[in-house]
Amino acid sequence: MKILLPLILSLLTIQYTLAQNTFGSSGDAAINTVVPSGHYYYNALWMPNGNALMPENSASYSSINLTSNILRNSSNIWGFVNPNLPAWRVCIGSGSATDYFNVSRSASTTYLEKTLFKIDNSGKVGIGTDSPGATLDVSVESSTYTNVIKFGDITPGYLTSGASGIYFSNSSGNPVLVIQHAGNVGIGTSNPDPNSKLTVSGLIHATEILVDANVKIPDYVFDKGYELATLKDVKTYIDQNHHLPDIPSAAQVAKGGINLGEMNTKLLKKIEELTLYLIEKDKQIEALKTQQTEDSQSQQLQIDELKNQIKNISKAK
């Protein structure tokens, strides 16, 4: 009796275990569950809640799949175990059509599988895309400033690309740098001037800036044939327009800004003209000094002559 009781308990335990775990002749197996009805002959290992380790055996689709809430119907099409829950699938394949590593998910209700992560047979990695086109290809259905790549610590930055260009955003999600697909760059603005290669909204601090001028340097001012306006004409122009000739007015600058290369060239022209004015004034001053010296010498001779005449008169008396 003492030997019979343990034997009976062992048989009952084995029977219960076999009731929960099945290894059918179809090649399918179930652990603590049963094979879903109509889903035999897949050589799958079924687990509770629709989880399974499921191979695909055709030459083109040779793979092993770790699935959650996923099954295949008689037409070999993926579907739900429970349509009220989302589904996940991890696929490691070697067939001509499945030579990749893939992680996919489907939302509930309608089975529409979306690739979340993929490594193809060339080593290209795709996030959010089934067909990575580069070593790392990150794709979203609709990009914002903060929903593509996030990097950094508790104050991260963001990188995204959209129809207009590539955007770098700060931790608040505000774009601080944009590189448009046309090549225009904006710093501190998300809308760079379409006519400029670089648009900066804010102060630029640099130790050196080199500008390749595309306008002629005004050394022609020093040509002998250059017609220099008289200072009288310049004064008349200033009285009428309240700014120098050939220099934009304050209103024009406020409306259209300043072209630095062009403005520096115009300022250089004014400096060269000013130099000519100074040279001319220096000539006039030197001429006046010479005239003044000659006049002083002449006057001194006259004074000396008068002194002699007065002296002679005094002796005659």
C-alpha positions as CSV (number, residue, x, y, z in Angstrom):
1,M,0.0,0.0,0.0
2,K,2.8,2.4,0.8
3,I,4.4,1.7,-2.6
4,L,1.1,1.9,-4.5
5,L,0.0,5.4,-3.3
6,P,3.1,7.2,-4.6
7,L,2.8,5.4,-7.9
8,I,-0.8,6.5,-8.3
9,L,0.1,10.1,-7.6
10,S,2.9,10.0,-10.1
11,L,0.6,8.7,-12.8
12,L,-1.9,11.4,-12.0
13,T,0.8,14.1,-12.3
14,I,2.0,12.7,-15.6
15,Q,-1.5,12.6,-16.9
16,Y,-2.1,16.2,-15.9
17,T,1.1,17.4,-17.5
18,L,0.3,15.6,-20.7
19,A,-3.1,17.2,-20.7
20,Q,-1.4,20.6,-20.6
21,N,1.5,19.8,-23.0
22,T,0.9,18.2,-26.3
23,F,3.3,17.0,-29.0
24,G,1.2,16.0,-31.9
25,S,2.0,14.0,-35.0
26,S,1.5,17.1,-37.1
27,G,4.8,18.5,-35.9
28,D,3.1,21.1,-33.7
29,A,3.6,21.3,-30.0
30,A,1.9,23.1,-27.2
31,I,3.2,24.0,-23.7
32,N,0.5,24.6,-21.1
33,T,-2.0,25.3,-23.9
34,V,-3.4,23.7,-27.0
35,V,-2.7,24.2,-30.7
36,P,-5.3,26.6,-32.1
37,S,-7.9,24.8,-34.1
38,G,-7.1,24.6,-37.8
39,H,-3.5,25.6,-37.3
40,Y,-1.7,22.3,-37.4
41,Y,1.2,21.3,-39.6
42,Y,3.3,24.4,-39.0
43,N,5.8,22.7,-36.8
44,A,5.2,25.5,-34.3
45,L,5.7,25.5,-30.6
46,W,2.6,27.1,-29.0
47,M,2.5,28.8,-25.6
48,P,-0.3,30.5,-23.7
49,N,-1.9,33.8,-24.9
50,G,-1.1,33.3,-28.5
51,N,2.7,33.2,-28.1
52,A,4.5,30.9,-30.4
53,L,7.8,29.9,-31.9
54,M,6.8,29.4,-35.5
55,P,8.9,28.4,-38.5
56,E,8.3,29.2,-42.1
57,N,9.5,26.2,-44.1
58,S,9.4,27.2,-47.8
59,A,12.7,27.9,-49.6
60,S,11.9,31.5,-50.2
61,Y,10.5,32.2,-46.7
62,S,12.7,30.0,-44.6
63,S,12.7,31.6,-41.1
64,I,11.9,31.2,-37.5
65,N,9.4,33.6,-35.9
66,L,8.9,34.4,-32.3
67,T,5.3,35.7,-32.2
68,S,2.9,37.2,-29.7
69,N,-0.8,37.1,-30.4
70,I,-0.1,36.0,-34.0
71,L,-1.1,33.0,-36.0
72,R,-1.3,32.0,-39.7
73,N,-4.5,30.9,-41.3
74,S,-4.9,28.1,-43.9
75,S,-3.8,30.5,-46.6
76,N,-0.6,31.0,-44.8
77,I,-1.5,34.7,-44.0
78,W,-0.6,36.2,-40.7
79,G,-3.5,37.2,-38.4
80,F,-4.6,37.6,-34.8
81,V,-5.2,35.1,-32.0
82,N,-7.1,37.9,-30.2
83,P,-8.1,40.8,-32.4
84,N,-8.6,43.0,-29.4
85,L,-4.9,43.0,-28.6
86,P,-1.8,44.2,-30.6
87,A,0.6,41.7,-32.1
88,W,4.3,41.3,-32.2
89,R,6.7,39.2,-34.4
90,V,10.4,38.8,-34.4
91,C,11.7,37.1,-37.5
92,I,15.1,35.6,-38.2
93,G,15.3,34.3,-41.8
94,S,17.6,32.7,-44.3
95,G,15.3,32.3,-47.3
96,S,15.7,34.4,-50.4
97,A,12.7,36.5,-49.4
98,T,13.4,36.5,-45.6
99,D,17.2,36.9,-45.4
100,Y,16.9,39.5,-42.6
101,F,16.3,40.1,-38.9
102,N,13.0,41.9,-38.4
103,V,10.9,43.2,-35.5
104,S,7.3,44.1,-36.4
105,R,4.1,45.0,-34.7
106,S,0.5,45.3,-35.6
107,A,-2.1,47.4,-33.8
108,S,-5.3,45.7,-32.7
109,T,-8.5,45.1,-34.7
110,T,-7.1,45.1,-38.2
111,Y,-3.9,43.1,-38.8
112,L,-1.6,45.4,-40.6
113,E,2.0,44.6,-39.7
114,K,4.5,47.5,-39.5
115,T,8.2,47.0,-39.4
116,L,9.8,48.7,-36.4
117,F,13.4,47.4,-36.7
118,K,15.2,45.6,-39.5
119,I,18.7,44.4,-40.4
120,D,19.0,43.3,-44.0
121,N,21.5,40.9,-45.5
122,S,23.9,43.8,-46.5
123,G,24.1,45.1,-42.9
124,K,21.8,48.0,-43.4
125,V,19.7,48.9,-40.3
126,G,16.2,50.3,-40.6
127,I,14.1,51.8,-37.9
128,G,10.5,52.3,-38.9
129,T,11.2,51.1,-42.4
130,D,11.0,47.7,-44.1
131,S,13.6,48.8,-46.8
132,P,16.6,50.5,-45.3
133,G,18.4,52.6,-47.9
134,A,21.6,53.3,-45.9
135,T,23.7,51.9,-43.2
136,L,21.2,53.5,-40.8
137,D,17.8,54.5,-42.1
138,V,15.4,56.1,-39.6
139,S,11.9,56.7,-41.0
140,V,8.6,58.1,-39.5
141,E,5.3,58.5,-41.2
142,S,5.1,62.3,-40.4
143,S,8.1,64.0,-38.8
144,T,8.1,66.7,-36.2
145,Y,10.9,68.5,-34.5
146,T,11.1,65.9,-31.8
147,N,9.8,62.5,-33.0
148,V,12.8,61.1,-35.1
149,I,16.1,61.0,-33.2
150,K,16.6,62.1,-29.5
151,F,20.1,62.2,-28.0
152,G,21.8,63.5,-24.9
153,D,21.1,63.4,-21.1
154,I,18.2,65.0,-19.1
155,T,18.4,68.0,-21.5
156,P,18.5,66.3,-24.8
157,G,18.6,67.5,-28.4
158,Y,16.6,66.3,-31.4
159,L,17.4,65.6,-35.0
160,T,14.8,65.2,-37.7
161,S,14.4,65.6,-41.4
162,G,11.3,66.7,-43.4
163,A,10.2,68.0,-46.7
164,S,12.0,71.3,-46.1
165,G,15.3,70.1,-44.7
166,I,17.2,68.8,-41.7
167,Y,16.4,70.2,-38.3
168,F,18.4,70.3,-35.0
169,S,16.2,71.2,-32.1
170,N,16.9,72.0,-28.4
171,S,15.5,70.2,-25.4
172,S,12.3,72.4,-25.6
173,G,11.8,71.1,-29.2
174,N,12.6,74.5,-30.8
175,P,14.7,74.3,-33.9
176,V,18.1,76.0,-33.5
177,L,19.7,74.9,-36.8
178,V,18.1,74.0,-40.1
179,I,19.9,72.9,-43.3
180,Q,17.4,73.0,-46.2
181,H,17.6,70.5,-48.9
182,A,18.5,73.3,-51.3
183,G,21.6,74.0,-49.2
184,N,20.4,77.2,-47.4
185,V,21.3,77.2,-43.6
186,G,19.4,78.9,-40.8
187,I,20.7,79.5,-37.3
188,G,18.2,80.6,-34.7
189,T,15.4,80.5,-37.3
190,S,13.5,77.7,-39.0
191,N,12.8,79.8,-42.1
192,P,16.1,80.9,-43.7
193,D,16.1,83.4,-46.4
194,P,15.6,81.5,-49.7
195,N,18.0,83.9,-51.4
196,S,20.8,83.4,-48.9
197,K,23.0,80.5,-48.1
198,L,23.2,81.5,-44.4
199,T,20.6,83.2,-42.3
200,V,21.3,84.0,-38.7
201,S,18.8,85.4,-36.2
202,G,21.0,86.8,-33.5
203,L,24.5,88.1,-32.9
204,I,27.5,86.7,-34.7
205,H,30.7,86.7,-32.7
206,A,33.9,85.8,-34.7
207,T,37.6,86.4,-34.4
208,E,37.9,86.7,-38.2
209,I,35.6,86.8,-41.2
210,L,36.9,86.6,-44.8
211,V,34.6,87.9,-47.5
212,D,35.3,87.3,-51.2
213,A,34.0,90.4,-52.8
214,N,32.2,89.9,-56.1
215,V,32.3,93.6,-56.9
216,K,35.2,95.7,-58.2
217,I,37.5,97.4,-55.6
218,P,37.2,101.1,-56.3
219,D,40.9,101.9,-57.0
220,Y,39.6,103.7,-60.1
221,V,39.0,106.6,-57.8
222,F,42.7,107.3,-58.1
223,D,42.7,107.3,-61.9
224,K,43.6,110.7,-63.4
225,G,40.4,110.8,-65.4
226,Y,38.1,110.2,-62.3
227,E,35.7,113.0,-61.8
228,L,35.6,113.8,-58.1
229,A,32.5,115.7,-57.1
230,T,33.1,119.1,-55.5
231,L,32.5,119.4,-51.8
232,K,29.9,122.0,-52.7
233,D,28.0,119.4,-54.7
234,V,28.3,116.8,-51.9
235,K,26.9,119.4,-49.4
236,T,24.0,120.1,-51.7
237,Y,23.3,116.3,-52.0
238,I,23.5,115.8,-48.2
239,D,21.2,118.8,-47.6
240,Q,18.6,117.3,-50.0
241,N,18.8,113.6,-49.1
242,H,20.3,113.5,-45.6
243,H,22.9,110.8,-46.5
244,L,26.0,110.4,-48.6
245,P,25.9,109.9,-52.3
246,D,26.0,106.2,-53.3
247,I,25.3,105.1,-49.7
248,P,21.9,103.6,-48.8
249,S,19.6,105.6,-46.5
250,A,18.5,104.5,-43.1
251,A,15.1,103.6,-44.5
252,Q,16.6,101.5,-47.3
253,V,18.8,99.6,-44.7
254,A,15.8,99.0,-42.4
255,K,13.8,97.6,-45.3
256,G,16.4,95.5,-47.2
257,G,19.4,95.1,-44.8
258,I,23.0,95.6,-45.8
259,N,25.1,93.6,-48.2
260,L,28.4,93.6,-46.3
261,G,30.7,93.1,-49.3
262,E,28.9,95.8,-51.3
263,M,28.8,98.2,-48.4
264,N,32.5,97.8,-47.5
265,T,33.3,98.5,-51.2
266,K,31.2,101.7,-51.1
267,L,32.8,102.8,-47.8
268,L,36.2,102.2,-49.2
269,K,35.3,104.4,-52.2
270,K,34.2,107.1,-49.8
271,I,37.5,106.8,-47.9
272,E,39.5,107.1,-51.1
273,E,37.4,110.1,-52.2
274,L,38.0,111.6,-48.7
275,T,41.7,111.0,-49.2
276,L,41.6,112.9,-52.5
277,Y,39.7,115.8,-50.8
278,L,42.3,115.9,-48.0
279,I,45.2,115.9,-50.5
280,E,43.5,118.7,-52.4
281,K,43.0,120.7,-49.2
282,D,46.6,120.0,-48.2
283,K,47.7,121.5,-51.5
284,Q,45.6,124.5,-50.9
285,I,46.9,124.9,-47.4
286,E,50.5,124.6,-48.6
287,A,49.8,127.2,-51.3
288,L,48.3,129.5,-48.7
289,K,51.4,129.0,-46.5
290,T,53.7,129.8,-49.4
291,Q,51.6,132.8,-50.3
292,Q,51.6,133.9,-46.7
293,T,55.4,133.6,-46.5
294,E,55.9,135.5,-49.7
295,D,53.5,138.2,-48.5
296,S,55.2,138.4,-45.1
297,Q,58.6,138.7,-46.8
298,S,57.3,141.4,-49.1
299,Q,55.8,143.3,-46.2
300,Q,59.0,143.0,-44.2
301,L,60.9,144.5,-47.1
302,Q,58.4,147.3,-47.3
303,I,58.8,147.8,-43.5
304,D,62.5,147.9,-43.8
305,E,62.4,150.4,-46.6
306,L,60.1,152.7,-44.6
307,K,62.5,152.4,-41.7
308,N,65.4,153.5,-43.9
309,Q,63.4,156.4,-45.3
310,I,62.5,157.6,-41.8
311,K,66.1,157.2,-40.7
312,N,67.3,159.3,-43.7
313,I,64.8,162.0,-43.1
314,S,65.8,162.2,-39.4
315,K,69.5,162.6,-40.4
316,A,68.7,165.4,-42.9
317,K,67.2,167.5,-40.2
